[in-house]
């Protein structure tokens, strides 16, 4: 959904309600609202001024290392560890922001998702509603970016398939579906990455379990990670402390 340009310290909920009203959309039971993390960060004032845009030196490098644990530089960015995520440049974004500024990752996106969900439920008089704070990231050995949920509220973000049986009666051992991340990816297809001005998306009839309580954040133990053997000793030592 298109909105007006969101600026620093803007209140997100009135902008969302305004956009829905203009497009003659009323939220209904079991909808999920996906919100770009950037406008959450802007609403929090999580913006910094930098001189130069070289991630290998100067203000941007210093800011990346301040915001997250910088592991090593790649050809395009620093690979960093931030809030339980492996993410380029600690989530710092130089796109769709005035020159000389960058937008940081939002503060406590799970809490923000809960606050926004509560306000929207009250406004639209709903019992079940989901909210996702979404960003884009990339996966090892895969080209392009996909969506990721860095915070959600109102539904179960993980569908645990363990101990369920497949069509031949084989019991699933490790499979868990990343519902919040998958929905974020679907939404970002429409929200775009450049000049679309669509920081919001609405998902209807998602096959998730709706709940009005906080979930444990969907991080896994380091040694249970599929990519554990690829991590450096430095990263393992750091991540084990989190």
N, C-alpha and C positions, 0 to 999 in steps of 0.2 A: 504494500500500500504506500502510495506517495504521501509525503508530509511536507510541510514547509521546512526550510533549512533549520536544523536544530543548532542552537548556539550554546555557549558556556552558561551554566547555571539555569538553563531552561528546565521547567517542570515537565517530565515526560508524560505523565498521565493525562493532563488536559490536551496535550498535542495529539495523543493517541485517540482520545474521545472525539476531538475535533475532526480528525481524519476519518474516523468511522462515520461520523454524522454526515460529512460532506459526500461520502460515497454510499450513504443510505444503508449502512451496515449496523446491525445491532448484535452484540455478542450473545450467544445462546449457550445452554448447558453443554459441557464437554468440548467447547472450543479450546484451542491452544493458540496463544498469541506469542509470536516470535519477534524479539526485539534485538536489533543490532547492538552489540556491546559498545560500539563507539558512541552512540547517543546517550547511553547510560553514563559513560565516562565523561562526556561533555556536560551532562546535567550535574555531575559531581565536581566539575571544575578540574578534572584530571587532565590538564593540558600544560605543556611545558614549552618554553621558547628555547630554540637552539640556534647556534651559528654554524652553518655548514650541515651537510647531510651525509657525511662519510661515516659509515658504521665502524670503520677500522680505527678512527682517531677522533679527537675533539669532543665536543659536547654530546653528540649522539652516542658515541662509545661509552662515555662516562655515565650517561643516563641509563643505558642498557645494563651496565654492570651494577648500577644502583638499584634498578627495579627488579632484577632477577639474577640468579647465579649464572654467569656467563661460562659456558663449558669450552667452546672453541669456535673460531670464525670459520665460515664456509665461503663459497664464492659469492654469496648474495647477502649474508647476514651472520649474526651470532646465533648459534644454537644455545638456548638458555633453558633453565629450570625455573618455572614461575608458578606458584600456587598449585603445585602438584602436577603441572603440565610441562611437557617438553614443547617449547614454542619458540619460533624465531623472534629475536630481538625483544624478549620479555613482553611480547604483545604490543609494543610501541608501533604506532601507525603514522605514516607520513602522507597518506592519501586522504582526499576530501577534508583538508584542513588548510587554513591560510599559510602561505609561505613563511618559513621561519618558526613554525610551531609543529608540535607533534601531539598526538593523543595517546595517553597511556591506557593500560587495562583498567577497567573499573574496580573500585574498591568493594570487596565482599559481594560479588554478583548473586550469590545464593540469597543473601538477605534482601538485596534489591528486588529479586524476582518475587520474593514473598510479599514485600511491601506493595509492589505494583499489583500483584494478584489480588491482595486483600482490597485494594482501592477499586479495582475493576469489578470484582464480585459485588461489592457494596453498591456501586453505581448502577450496574445492570441487574442487580437482584438475582444473582446466580449462586448455586451451591457448589458446582463443579466447574473449574476453569484452570487451565494450565498456562504457565508463562515460562518462556525460554529466553535466556540471554545468550545470543549466538555470536560466534566469530568464525573466521576461516583459518585453516591450518593446512599442513601438507603431511603426507605419509611417506615413509622410506620407500624409495625405488618406484614411486608413482608420480607421474607428471600432474601438475595442476593442484588447485586447492579444493578443499571440501569443508563442509560445516562442522562445527563443534559446539556443544553446549558448555559454557563456562559457569552456568548457574541456571537452575530451574526450580519451579515450585508448582504444586497442585496435582502432580501425577508421579508415578514411579518411573524413574529415568532408566532403570535396568529391568529387563524381562529375563528372569532366571529360568533357563530351560534345563538345568541339571536335574537328573533323575526322571525327566520326561522321556517318553519313548518315541522313536521315529516310526515310519510306516511299516517297517519290518520287525518292530518290537525291540530294536536295539536301544539301550538306555543311554541317554546323553550324559556325558561326563564333565565337560568343561564349558559348554556353550552358554553364553549370556548375551542377549541382544541389547545393543546400546540404543535404546529407544530415543532418548533425548538428543543424542548426537545425530541419529538418522533423520529425525524430524528437522533438526537444524540444517542439515545438508539439503533436504528437500526444499525448505524455505529459502535458503540462500540462492537456489537456482533462479527464483523469481526476484529476490531482493537485489541481486547483482553485486558488483565490486567496484564500479566506476562512477558514472554520472546519473544513475537511475533515480536517485532520490527516493528510494524505497527501503527505509530502515525498519519497516514493520511488515509482518506477514501473518495471515490467519490460516490455521489448519483446522479442518472440520473432520469429525468422525475418525480420529486417530485411535488405533487399537491399543490403548494404554489403560492402566488402572489409575483412576483419579483418587487422590487423597489430599486432605487439607492438614498436612503436618510436614515437618522438616524431615528430609531423608539424610542418611549418612552420605557424604560426598563420595562419588563413585571412583575412588582410587583403589588400586590393588597393592598388595605387598610386593616389594621389589623383586624378590626371588620367584614370584608367581608370574612375572611379566614375560611374555613370549620373546621379547628382545633382550632379556637379561644378559645373555652371553656376549652381546655387542657393546655393552657399556664399559666405559673406562673405570679404572680403580678410583679415580678422583670423583667421578659422578656417583658411583656406588657409595663411597664414603659420605658424600654430601647428602644424597637422597635418603640414606638410611637414618639420618638425623631428623628428617621431617616427619 
